[in-house]
Amino acid sequence: MVDSSHLVADPDLKKFADVVRSRIQSEYQEAFGLGETVAKRREELHLSQMDLAEKTGISQADISRIERGKGNPTFNTLRKIFAVLQLRMTFQADTPGVREID
């Protein structure tokens, strides 16, 4: 996610933008649980964030952001992390509001 808060001069508008950004990040993390999955698996393999960073070529700071739900990793970044953590990616696409008919 791009941080454009430095572009907002009005403090009330900046505060509002920060709240919205925080809620979006929380909902993203809740919906996908990505950071929790990465952190749990990393710990199961007895790897530190630095170990994972070295094995993937991704910075430790980015690993930390992903685990805290603050990052917005690319597909390629996730591919690298999942390969080291021996996780498999699966995707499911749904159309909101469309129900299956039996």
Backbone atoms as SQL, in Angstrom:
CREATE TABLE atoms (id INTEGER PRIMARY KEY, chain TEXT, resi INTEGER, resn TEXT, atom TEXT, x REAL, y REAL, z REAL);
INSERT INTO atoms VALUES
  (1, 'A', 1, 'MET', 'N', 0.843, -1.159, 0.000),
  (2, 'A', 1, 'MET', 'CA', 0.000, 0.000, 0.000),
  (3, 'A', 1, 'MET', 'C', 0.892, 1.227, 0.000),
  (4, 'A', 2, 'VAL', 'N', 0.566, 2.208, -0.791),
  (5, 'A', 2, 'VAL', 'CA', 1.355, 3.423, -0.911),
  (6, 'A', 2, 'VAL', 'C', 0.981, 4.373, 0.212),
  (7, 'A', 3, 'ASP', 'N', 1.982, 4.912, 0.896),
  (8, 'A', 3, 'ASP', 'CA', 1.743, 5.867, 1.964),
  (9, 'A', 3, 'ASP', 'C', 1.785, 7.265, 1.370),
  (10, 'A', 4, 'SER', 'N', 0.614, 7.879, 1.245),
  (11, 'A', 4, 'SER', 'CA', 0.547, 9.220, 0.677),
  (12, 'A', 4, 'SER', 'C', 0.192, 10.249, 1.744),
  (13, 'A', 5, 'SER', 'N', 0.318, 9.874, 3.026),
  (14, 'A', 5, 'SER', 'CA', -0.080, 10.763, 4.113),
  (15, 'A', 5, 'SER', 'C', 0.715, 12.078, 4.111),
  (16, 'A', 6, 'HIS', 'N', 1.944, 12.047, 3.582),
  (17, 'A', 6, 'HIS', 'CA', 2.754, 13.267, 3.542),
  (18, 'A', 6, 'HIS', 'C', 2.186, 14.290, 2.555),
  (19, 'A', 7, 'LEU', 'N', 1.263, 13.860, 1.693),
  (20, 'A', 7, 'LEU', 'CA', 0.672, 14.756, 0.710),
  (21, 'A', 7, 'LEU', 'C', -0.520, 15.529, 1.268),
  (22, 'A', 8, 'VAL', 'N', -1.010, 15.137, 2.418),
  (23, 'A', 8, 'VAL', 'CA', -2.196, 15.748, 3.005),
  (24, 'A', 8, 'VAL', 'C', -1.768, 16.820, 4.001),
  (25, 'A', 9, 'ALA', 'N', -2.165, 18.056, 3.722),
  (26, 'A', 9, 'ALA', 'CA', -1.779, 19.171, 4.587),
  (27, 'A', 9, 'ALA', 'C', -2.758, 19.341, 5.753),
  (28, 'A', 10, 'ASP', 'N', -4.036, 19.102, 5.535),
  (29, 'A', 10, 'ASP', 'CA', -5.055, 19.269, 6.559),
  (30, 'A', 10, 'ASP', 'C', -4.915, 18.167, 7.615),
  (31, 'A', 11, 'PRO', 'N', -4.658, 18.523, 8.879),
  (32, 'A', 11, 'PRO', 'CA', -4.447, 17.503, 9.915),
  (33, 'A', 11, 'PRO', 'C', -5.669, 16.615, 10.149),
  (34, 'A', 12, 'ASP', 'N', -6.870, 17.177, 10.020),
  (35, 'A', 12, 'ASP', 'CA', -8.071, 16.358, 10.201),
  (36, 'A', 12, 'ASP', 'C', -8.219, 15.348, 9.072),
  (37, 'A', 13, 'LEU', 'N', -7.924, 15.778, 7.862),
  (38, 'A', 13, 'LEU', 'CA', -7.991, 14.882, 6.717),
  (39, 'A', 13, 'LEU', 'C', -6.916, 13.806, 6.822),
  (40, 'A', 14, 'LYS', 'N', -5.730, 14.191, 7.299),
  (41, 'A', 14, 'LYS', 'CA', -4.651, 13.220, 7.491),
  (42, 'A', 14, 'LYS', 'C', -5.066, 12.178, 8.533),
  (43, 'A', 15, 'LYS', 'N', -5.670, 12.631, 9.621),
  (44, 'A', 15, 'LYS', 'CA', -6.116, 11.715, 10.673),
  (45, 'A', 15, 'LYS', 'C', -7.153, 10.740, 10.119),
  (46, 'A', 16, 'PHE', 'N', -8.087, 11.262, 9.343),
  (47, 'A', 16, 'PHE', 'CA', -9.111, 10.417, 8.719),
  (48, 'A', 16, 'PHE', 'C', -8.465, 9.390, 7.785),
  (49, 'A', 17, 'ALA', 'N', -7.518, 9.844, 6.966),
  (50, 'A', 17, 'ALA', 'CA', -6.832, 8.939, 6.031),
  (51, 'A', 17, 'ALA', 'C', -6.071, 7.856, 6.786),
  (52, 'A', 18, 'ASP', 'N', -5.460, 8.213, 7.904),
  (53, 'A', 18, 'ASP', 'CA', -4.730, 7.224, 8.708),
  (54, 'A', 18, 'ASP', 'C', -5.672, 6.169, 9.282),
  (55, 'A', 19, 'VAL', 'N', -6.844, 6.596, 9.736),
  (56, 'A', 19, 'VAL', 'CA', -7.834, 5.655, 10.281),
  (57, 'A', 19, 'VAL', 'C', -8.317, 4.705, 9.193),
  (58, 'A', 20, 'VAL', 'N', -8.615, 5.240, 8.022),
  (59, 'A', 20, 'VAL', 'CA', -9.082, 4.413, 6.901),
  (60, 'A', 20, 'VAL', 'C', -7.992, 3.424, 6.501),
  (61, 'A', 21, 'ARG', 'N', -6.753, 3.881, 6.384),
  (62, 'A', 21, 'ARG', 'CA', -5.637, 3.018, 6.013),
  (63, 'A', 21, 'ARG', 'C', -5.479, 1.890, 7.034),
  (64, 'A', 22, 'SER', 'N', -5.566, 2.233, 8.302),
  (65, 'A', 22, 'SER', 'CA', -5.424, 1.235, 9.357),
  (66, 'A', 22, 'SER', 'C', -6.538, 0.190, 9.282),
  (67, 'A', 23, 'ARG', 'N', -7.752, 0.630, 9.039),
  (68, 'A', 23, 'ARG', 'CA', -8.879, -0.310, 8.934),
  (69, 'A', 23, 'ARG', 'C', -8.741, -1.222, 7.725),
  (70, 'A', 24, 'ILE', 'N', -8.299, -0.675, 6.626),
  (71, 'A', 24, 'ILE', 'CA', -8.104, -1.491, 5.424),
  (72, 'A', 24, 'ILE', 'C', -7.034, -2.540, 5.681),
  (73, 'A', 25, 'GLN', 'N', -5.938, -2.146, 6.303),
  (74, 'A', 25, 'GLN', 'CA', -4.868, -3.096, 6.602),
  (75, 'A', 25, 'GLN', 'C', -5.350, -4.178, 7.561),
  (76, 'A', 26, 'SER', 'N', -6.148, -3.795, 8.555),
  (77, 'A', 26, 'SER', 'CA', -6.680, -4.773, 9.507),
  (78, 'A', 26, 'SER', 'C', -7.616, -5.754, 8.817),
  (79, 'A', 27, 'GLU', 'N', -8.489, -5.232, 7.953),
  (80, 'A', 27, 'GLU', 'CA', -9.421, -6.097, 7.226),
  (81, 'A', 27, 'GLU', 'C', -8.675, -7.031, 6.278),
  (82, 'A', 28, 'TYR', 'N', -7.630, -6.523, 5.631),
  (83, 'A', 28, 'TYR', 'CA', -6.815, -7.344, 4.735),
  (84, 'A', 28, 'TYR', 'C', -6.191, -8.497, 5.523),
  (85, 'A', 29, 'GLN', 'N', -5.594, -8.152, 6.665),
  (86, 'A', 29, 'GLN', 'CA', -4.950, -9.166, 7.486),
  (87, 'A', 29, 'GLN', 'C', -5.975, -10.181, 7.984),
  (88, 'A', 30, 'GLU', 'N', -7.124, -9.688, 8.404),
  (89, 'A', 30, 'GLU', 'CA', -8.159, -10.589, 8.909),
  (90, 'A', 30, 'GLU', 'C', -8.682, -11.497, 7.802),
  (91, 'A', 31, 'ALA', 'N', -8.860, -10.934, 6.634),
  (92, 'A', 31, 'ALA', 'CA', -9.413, -11.709, 5.523),
  (93, 'A', 31, 'ALA', 'C', -8.451, -12.785, 5.038),
  (94, 'A', 32, 'PHE', 'N', -7.189, -12.460, 4.978),
  (95, 'A', 32, 'PHE', 'CA', -6.239, -13.392, 4.402),
  (96, 'A', 32, 'PHE', 'C', -5.411, -14.136, 5.441),
  (97, 'A', 33, 'GLY', 'N', -5.215, -13.564, 6.619),
  (98, 'A', 33, 'GLY', 'CA', -4.422, -14.207, 7.656),
  (99, 'A', 33, 'GLY', 'C', -3.010, -14.522, 7.211),
  (100, 'A', 34, 'LEU', 'N', -2.559, -13.814, 6.224),
  (101, 'A', 34, 'LEU', 'CA', -1.278, -14.097, 5.600),
  (102, 'A', 34, 'LEU', 'C', -0.112, -13.955, 6.566),
  (103, 'A', 35, 'GLY', 'N', -0.062, -12.841, 7.265),
  (104, 'A', 35, 'GLY', 'CA', 1.052, -12.599, 8.172),
  (105, 'A', 35, 'GLY', 'C', 1.137, -13.631, 9.270),
  (106, 'A', 36, 'GLU', 'N', -0.006, -13.980, 9.804),
  (107, 'A', 36, 'GLU', 'CA', -0.046, -14.985, 10.864),
  (108, 'A', 36, 'GLU', 'C', 0.439, -16.339, 10.346),
  (109, 'A', 37, 'THR', 'N', 0.029, -16.690, 9.140),
  (110, 'A', 37, 'THR', 'CA', 0.461, -17.948, 8.530),
  (111, 'A', 37, 'THR', 'C', 1.969, -17.975, 8.326),
  (112, 'A', 38, 'VAL', 'N', 2.511, -16.887, 7.818),
  (113, 'A', 38, 'VAL', 'CA', 3.953, -16.807, 7.575),
  (114, 'A', 38, 'VAL', 'C', 4.719, -16.894, 8.893),
  (115, 'A', 39, 'ALA', 'N', 4.303, -16.131, 9.883),
  (116, 'A', 39, 'ALA', 'CA', 5.011, -16.123, 11.171),
  (117, 'A', 39, 'ALA', 'C', 4.945, -17.493, 11.840),
  (118, 'A', 40, 'LYS', 'N', 3.777, -18.102, 11.829),
  (119, 'A', 40, 'LYS', 'CA', 3.622, -19.405, 12.484),
  (120, 'A', 40, 'LYS', 'C', 4.507, -20.458, 11.819),
  (121, 'A', 41, 'ARG', 'N', 4.483, -20.506, 10.491),
  (122, 'A', 41, 'ARG', 'CA', 5.275, -21.508, 9.778),
  (123, 'A', 41, 'ARG', 'C', 6.772, -21.254, 9.951),
  (124, 'A', 42, 'ARG', 'N', 7.163, -19.983, 9.918),
  (125, 'A', 42, 'ARG', 'CA', 8.578, -19.633, 10.113),
  (126, 'A', 42, 'ARG', 'C', 9.056, -20.135, 11.475),
  (127, 'A', 43, 'GLU', 'N', 8.237, -19.915, 12.488),
  (128, 'A', 43, 'GLU', 'CA', 8.591, -20.357, 13.838),
  (129, 'A', 43, 'GLU', 'C', 8.611, -21.886, 13.936),
  (130, 'A', 44, 'GLU', 'N', 7.678, -22.567, 13.243),
  (131, 'A', 44, 'GLU', 'CA', 7.675, -24.036, 13.237),
  (132, 'A', 44, 'GLU', 'C', 8.980, -24.590, 12.673),
  (133, 'A', 45, 'LEU', 'N', 9.547, -23.869, 11.703),
  (134, 'A', 45, 'LEU', 'CA', 10.801, -24.299, 11.073),
  (135, 'A', 45, 'LEU', 'C', 12.027, -23.764, 11.811),
  (136, 'A', 46, 'HIS', 'N', 11.790, -23.108, 12.954),
  (137, 'A', 46, 'HIS', 'CA', 12.865, -22.554, 13.791),
  (138, 'A', 46, 'HIS', 'C', 13.736, -21.573, 13.016),
  (139, 'A', 47, 'LEU', 'N', 13.080, -20.732, 12.225),
  (140, 'A', 47, 'LEU', 'CA', 13.774, -19.693, 11.473),
  (141, 'A', 47, 'LEU', 'C', 13.484, -18.337, 12.096),
  (142, 'A', 48, 'SER', 'N', 14.475, -17.489, 12.160),
  (143, 'A', 48, 'SER', 'CA', 14.249, -16.103, 12.567),
  (144, 'A', 48, 'SER', 'C', 13.795, -15.322, 11.330),
  (145, 'A', 49, 'GLN', 'N', 13.331, -14.116, 11.557),
  (146, 'A', 49, 'GLN', 'CA', 12.988, -13.270, 10.412),
  (147, 'A', 49, 'GLN', 'C', 14.229, -13.021, 9.557),
  (148, 'A', 50, 'MET', 'N', 15.362, -12.872, 10.193),
  (149, 'A', 50, 'MET', 'CA', 16.609, -12.652, 9.452),
  (150, 'A', 50, 'MET', 'C', 16.975, -13.880, 8.628),
  (151, 'A', 51, 'ASP', 'N', 16.778, -15.082, 9.192),
  (152, 'A', 51, 'ASP', 'CA', 17.037, -16.310, 8.427),
  (153, 'A', 51, 'ASP', 'C', 16.171, -16.339, 7.171),
  (154, 'A', 52, 'LEU', 'N', 14.882, -16.037, 7.350),
  (155, 'A', 52, 'LEU', 'CA', 13.960, -16.050, 6.211),
  (156, 'A', 52, 'LEU', 'C', 14.345, -14.979, 5.195),
  (157, 'A', 53, 'ALA', 'N', 14.749, -13.832, 5.685),
  (158, 'A', 53, 'ALA', 'CA', 15.172, -12.753, 4.790),
  (159, 'A', 53, 'ALA', 'C', 16.371, -13.185, 3.949),
  (160, 'A', 54, 'GLU', 'N', 17.347, -13.812, 4.583),
  (161, 'A', 54, 'GLU', 'CA', 18.544, -14.251, 3.868),
  (162, 'A', 54, 'GLU', 'C', 18.222, -15.322, 2.831),
  (163, 'A', 55, 'LYS', 'N', 17.323, -16.239, 3.169),
  (164, 'A', 55, 'LYS', 'CA', 16.976, -17.332, 2.260),
  (165, 'A', 55, 'LYS', 'C', 16.116, -16.865, 1.082),
  (166, 'A', 56, 'THR', 'N', 15.381, -15.770, 1.259),
  (167, 'A', 56, 'THR', 'CA', 14.479, -15.301, 0.204),
  (168, 'A', 56, 'THR', 'C', 15.020, -14.100, -0.569),
  (169, 'A', 57, 'GLY', 'N', 15.971, -13.390, 0.018),
  (170, 'A', 57, 'GLY', 'CA', 16.452, -12.158, -0.610),
  (171, 'A', 57, 'GLY', 'C', 15.516, -10.994, -0.361),
  (172, 'A', 58, 'ILE', 'N', 14.612, -11.153, 0.587),
  (173, 'A', 58, 'ILE', 'CA', 13.658, -10.103, 0.960),
  (174, 'A', 58, 'ILE', 'C', 14.152, -9.511, 2.278),
  (175, 'A', 59, 'SER', 'N', 14.051, -8.222, 2.449),
  (176, 'A', 59, 'SER', 'CA', 14.583, -7.601, 3.662),
  (177, 'A', 59, 'SER', 'C', 13.831, -8.081, 4.906),
  (178, 'A', 60, 'GLN', 'N', 14.545, -8.087, 6.021),
  (179, 'A', 60, 'GLN', 'CA', 13.928, -8.471, 7.291),
  (180, 'A', 60, 'GLN', 'C', 12.803, -7.515, 7.628),
  (181, 'A', 61, 'ALA', 'N', 12.963, -6.246, 7.303),
  (182, 'A', 61, 'ALA', 'CA', 11.914, -5.251, 7.572),
  (183, 'A', 61, 'ALA', 'C', 10.639, -5.598, 6.799),
  (184, 'A', 62, 'ASP', 'N', 10.788, -6.028, 5.542),
  (185, 'A', 62, 'ASP', 'CA', 9.609, -6.414, 4.752),
  (186, 'A', 62, 'ASP', 'C', 8.964, -7.673, 5.316),
  (187, 'A', 63, 'ILE', 'N', 9.768, -8.633, 5.762),
  (188, 'A', 63, 'ILE', 'CA', 9.236, -9.844, 6.388),
  (189, 'A', 63, 'ILE', 'C', 8.408, -9.452, 7.612),
  (190, 'A', 64, 'SER', 'N', 8.951, -8.566, 8.421),
  (191, 'A', 64, 'SER', 'CA', 8.266, -8.097, 9.624),
  (192, 'A', 64, 'SER', 'C', 6.938, -7.426, 9.276),
  (193, 'A', 65, 'ARG', 'N', 6.942, -6.560, 8.263),
  (194, 'A', 65, 'ARG', 'CA', 5.706, -5.876, 7.849),
  (195, 'A', 65, 'ARG', 'C', 4.655, -6.876, 7.381),
  (196, 'A', 66, 'ILE', 'N', 5.078, -7.871, 6.623),
  (197, 'A', 66, 'ILE', 'CA', 4.141, -8.887, 6.136),
  (198, 'A', 66, 'ILE', 'C', 3.541, -9.643, 7.312),
  (199, 'A', 67, 'GLU', 'N', 4.383, -10.041, 8.256),
  (200, 'A', 67, 'GLU', 'CA', 3.903, -10.797, 9.408),
  (201, 'A', 67, 'GLU', 'C', 2.959, -9.982, 10.284),
  (202, 'A', 68, 'ARG', 'N', 3.159, -8.681, 10.332),
  (203, 'A', 68, 'ARG', 'CA', 2.293, -7.810, 11.134),
  (204, 'A', 68, 'ARG', 'C', 1.063, -7.342, 10.361),
  (205, 'A', 69, 'GLY', 'N', 0.960, -7.759, 9.105),
  (206, 'A', 69, 'GLY', 'CA', -0.183, -7.350, 8.299),
  (207, 'A', 69, 'GLY', 'C', -0.084, -5.927, 7.798),
  (208, 'A', 70, 'LYS', 'N', 1.107, -5.367, 7.824),
  (209, 'A', 70, 'LYS', 'CA', 1.302, -3.983, 7.396),
  (210, 'A', 70, 'LYS', 'C', 1.867, -3.906, 5.988),
  (211, 'A', 71, 'GLY', 'N', 2.317, -5.024, 5.466),
  (212, 'A', 71, 'GLY', 'CA', 2.902, -5.037, 4.125),
  (213, 'A', 71, 'GLY', 'C', 1.873, -5.392, 3.074),
  (214, 'A', 72, 'ASN', 'N', 2.205, -5.120, 1.861),
  (215, 'A', 72, 'ASN', 'CA', 1.366, -5.466, 0.721),
  (216, 'A', 72, 'ASN', 'C', 2.267, -6.196, -0.279),
  (217, 'A', 73, 'PRO', 'N', 2.583, -7.471, 0.024),
  (218, 'A', 73, 'PRO', 'CA', 3.582, -8.185, -0.783),
  (219, 'A', 73, 'PRO', 'C', 3.096, -8.491, -2.196),
  (220, 'A', 74, 'THR', 'N', 4.036, -8.501, -3.113),
  (221, 'A', 74, 'THR', 'CA', 3.721, -8.889, -4.482),
  (222, 'A', 74, 'THR', 'C', 3.611, -10.412, -4.560),
  (223, 'A', 75, 'PHE', 'N', 3.083, -10.888, -5.654),
  (224, 'A', 75, 'PHE', 'CA', 2.984, -12.327, -5.865),
  (225, 'A', 75, 'PHE', 'C', 4.373, -12.957, -5.830),
  (226, 'A', 76, 'ASN', 'N', 5.345, -12.311, -6.448),
  (227, 'A', 76, 'ASN', 'CA', 6.705, -12.837, -6.498),
  (228, 'A', 76, 'ASN', 'C', 7.314, -12.924, -5.093),
  (229, 'A', 77, 'THR', 'N', 7.061, -11.924, -4.262),
  (230, 'A', 77, 'THR', 'CA', 7.540, -11.947, -2.885),
  (231, 'A', 77, 'THR', 'C', 6.923, -13.123, -2.134),
  (232, 'A', 78, 'LEU', 'N', 5.615, -13.300, -2.280),
  (233, 'A', 78, 'LEU', 'CA', 4.943, -14.421, -1.614),
  (234, 'A', 78, 'LEU', 'C', 5.476, -15.759, -2.119),
  (235, 'A', 79, 'ARG', 'N', 5.725, -15.845, -3.404),
  (236, 'A', 79, 'ARG', 'CA', 6.245, -17.082, -3.985),
  (237, 'A', 79, 'ARG', 'C', 7.569, -17.461, -3.334),
  (238, 'A', 80, 'LYS', 'N', 8.446, -16.489, -3.157),
  (239, 'A', 80, 'LYS', 'CA', 9.746, -16.742, -2.537),
  (240, 'A', 80, 'LYS', 'C', 9.588, -17.193, -1.079),
  (241, 'A', 81, 'ILE', 'N', 8.745, -16.491, -0.344),
  (242, 'A', 81, 'ILE', 'CA', 8.531, -16.824, 1.066),
  (243, 'A', 81, 'ILE', 'C', 7.917, -18.208, 1.199),
  (244, 'A', 82, 'PHE', 'N', 6.891, -18.478, 0.405),
  (245, 'A', 82, 'PHE', 'CA', 6.207, -19.768, 0.493),
  (246, 'A', 82, 'PHE', 'C', 7.128, -20.918, 0.097),
  (247, 'A', 83, 'ALA', 'N', 8.037, -20.685, -0.839),
  (248, 'A', 83, 'ALA', 'CA', 8.968, -21.736, -1.247),
  (249, 'A', 83, 'ALA', 'C', 9.878, -22.113, -0.079),
  (250, 'A', 84, 'VAL', 'N', 10.426, -21.126, 0.601),
  (251, 'A', 84, 'VAL', 'CA', 11.315, -21.401, 1.726),
  (252, 'A', 84, 'VAL', 'C', 10.549, -22.045, 2.886),
  (253, 'A', 85, 'LEU', 'N', 9.321, -21.583, 3.116),
  (254, 'A', 85, 'LEU', 'CA', 8.528, -22.105, 4.228),
  (255, 'A', 85, 'LEU', 'C', 7.797, -23.401, 3.874),
  (256, 'A', 86, 'GLN', 'N', 7.994, -23.866, 2.643),
  (257, 'A', 86, 'GLN', 'CA', 7.369, -25.109, 2.175),
  (258, 'A', 86, 'GLN', 'C', 5.847, -25.047, 2.318),
  (259, 'A', 87, 'LEU', 'N', 5.304, -23.915, 1.878),
  (260, 'A', 87, 'LEU', 'CA', 3.859, -23.712, 1.864),
  (261, 'A', 87, 'LEU', 'C', 3.383, -23.704, 0.420),
  (262, 'A', 88, 'ARG', 'N', 2.149, -24.085, 0.209),
  (263, 'A', 88, 'ARG', 'CA', 1.565, -24.090, -1.131),
  (264, 'A', 88, 'ARG', 'C', 0.525, -22.980, -1.220),
  (265, 'A', 89, 'MET', 'N', 0.562, -22.237, -2.314),
  (266, 'A', 89, 'MET', 'CA', -0.419, -21.187, -2.536),
  (267, 'A', 89, 'MET', 'C', -1.578, -21.745, -3.338),
  (268, 'A', 90, 'THR', 'N', -2.774, -21.430, -2.885),
  (269, 'A', 90, 'THR', 'CA', -3.971, -21.739, -3.659),
  (270, 'A', 90, 'THR', 'C', -4.818, -20.480, -3.707),
  (271, 'A', 91, 'PHE', 'N', -5.543, -20.329, -4.775),
  (272, 'A', 91, 'PHE', 'CA', -6.381, -19.146, -4.939),
  (273, 'A', 91, 'PHE', 'C', -7.806, -19.571, -5.219),
  (274, 'A', 92, 'GLN', 'N', -8.727, -18.785, -4.713),
  (275, 'A', 92, 'GLN', 'CA', -10.133, -19.025, -4.971),
  (276, 'A', 92, 'GLN', 'C', -10.756, -17.694, -5.334),
  (277, 'A', 93, 'ALA', 'N', -11.481, -17.671, -6.421),
  (278, 'A', 93, 'ALA', 'CA', -12.147, -16.450, -6.846),
  (279, 'A', 93, 'ALA', 'C', -13.649, -16.663, -6.770),
  (280, 'A', 94, 'ASP', 'N', -14.315, -15.727, -6.168),
  (281, 'A', 94, 'ASP', 'CA', -15.763, -15.753, -6.060),
  (282, 'A', 94, 'ASP', 'C', -16.314, -14.454, -6.604),
  (283, 'A', 95, 'THR', 'N', -17.537, -14.512, -7.097),
  (284, 'A', 95, 'THR', 'CA', -18.228, -13.326, -7.537),
  (285, 'A', 95, 'THR', 'C', -19.176, -12.912, -6.415),
  (286, 'A', 96, 'PRO', 'N', -18.942, -11.742, -5.814),
  (287, 'A', 96, 'PRO', 'CA', -19.796, -11.301, -4.716),
  (288, 'A', 96, 'PRO', 'C', -21.253, -11.201, -5.159),
  (289, 'A', 97, 'GLY', 'N', -22.132, -11.681, -4.307),
  (290, 'A', 97, 'GLY', 'CA', -23.559, -11.558, -4.571),
  (291, 'A', 97, 'GLY', 'C', -24.125, -12.633, -5.473),
  (292, 'A', 98, 'VAL', 'N', -23.285, -13.503, -6.019),
  (293, 'A', 98, 'VAL', 'CA', -23.765, -14.569, -6.893),
  (294, 'A', 98, 'VAL', 'C', -23.814, -15.844, -6.090),
  (295, 'A', 99, 'ARG', 'N', -25.003, -16.480, -6.050),
  (296, 'A', 99, 'ARG', 'CA', -25.154, -17.705, -5.299),
  (297, 'A', 99, 'ARG', 'C', -25.227, -18.879, -6.221),
  (298, 'A', 100, 'GLU', 'N', -24.713, -19.996, -5.739),
  (299, 'A', 100, 'GLU', 'CA', -24.817, -21.223, -6.513),
  (300, 'A', 100, 'GLU', 'C', -26.228, -21.764, -6.372),
  (301, 'A', 101, 'ILE', 'N', -26.725, -22.316, -7.432),
  (302, 'A', 101, 'ILE', 'CA', -28.070, -22.909, -7.422),
  (303, 'A', 101, 'ILE', 'C', -27.910, -24.407, -7.518),
  (304, 'A', 102, 'ASP', 'N', -28.537, -25.106, -6.567),
  (305, 'A', 102, 'ASP', 'CA', -28.458, -26.576, -6.569),
  (306, 'A', 102, 'ASP', 'C', -29.432, -27.172, -7.554);
